[in-house]
């Protein structure tokens, strides 16, 4: 389902993929977030996603009231996870509202891994 705006001039449809990409860019700006994670269900190993595959670690659910965004992230070792999550939630809510114009109802964060080594 996509977000829709109906005006007197016509209808604007914003796909969930666009919202996910905007949310992903906002999340990567947060200190301590290394990247999005895609969990391999078979063996339970989280893979770091970058670039074009970034949105595979983000799930967007649209409704008439707004969107709910779910993140699966990998964080940097030695950082406070609750602070990272709080920062990510507020940054994504603000950025998506400003960039896309869609109300963000909820941001759910799942920490899938911790990066311990330097890139």
N, C-alpha and C positions, 0 to 999 in steps of 0.2 A: 504494500500500500504506500502511496506517495502523499506528500503534503500538497494541498491545493489552496489557491487563493482565487476567489471569484470577485472580479471588479466589473464596473460598467463597461470596460473596454474588452474584457475577455477573461479567460482562465489561465492561471499560471500553475503548472504542475512541477514540483520539485521531487525528484526521485530520492529514495532512501540512500542510494549510493553516493549522491552528492552531499547529503547531510552527513553521512559517515566519513567522507573525505574531509569535510570542514571540521568535524569533531576530532578526527585523527590528527590533523595539523595543529589544532589547539592543544591537544593532549601532549604532543611531542615538545611543545614549548615549555611544559612544566618541568621544573627541576626534579631530578630523580627518576623520571620516566625514561627508560632506555628505548622502549618500543612496544609495539603490540605483539601479542602472542597467539599462535594457533596451536591448540593442543591436539596432539595425535592421540585419538581415542584408543587406538590399538595398544600402544605402550605407555601412554600417559606422559610423554615428553613434550614440553612446550618449545616451539620453534619461534625464533625472533623474526618478525615480519618488518620489511622496510619497503619504501618506494611504492610501486603499483600494488603490491600485495598487502599494504597497510590496512585496508578496510576489511580484510578477512578476520581480523581480531576485534572488529566492532560490529555490533548488531543494533539496528535501528528499527523500532516499532512505531509506526505512525498511527495517530487517531485524529478525530476531529478537534480535540482540545490541544494537541501538540504531539511531541515525540518523546519516547523513552530510549535512552542510549545505554548500551551495555558494552563495557570495555574489558578486554582480557589483556593485561599488561605485564611487562617485565620491568622490574625496578633495579636501581643501582644498589649494590651492597653498602651498608653503613648509613643508609638514609632512613628516616622515620616514615614508615609505610602509611600510617594514619594521616600524617601531614601531607604526604604526596597525594593521597586519595582526596582529601579535602580540597587541596589546591586544584587538582584535576577537575573535580566536580564544578567548582565555581568558575574556573577558566572556560570550560566547555560550555556551560550554560550561557555565560556572557557572550562568548565568541560566536556560537551558533545563532543566537538571537540577533546579534549585530550583522553577521555575514549573510545568513540565509533568511532571517526574518521569521523563524519558526520558534514557537514557545517550547522550551525543554522542560518536560514535567519531572523526569527522574534521570539520574545518571548513576548506574550501578557499576562498581569497579571490582574486578576479580584479579588478584595478583597471582599470576601463573608461575612466576619464577623470579630469581634474583641473580643478576649478573655479577660475578665475583672478579672476573679478570678484565683488564683494559682491552679495548678494541685493537 
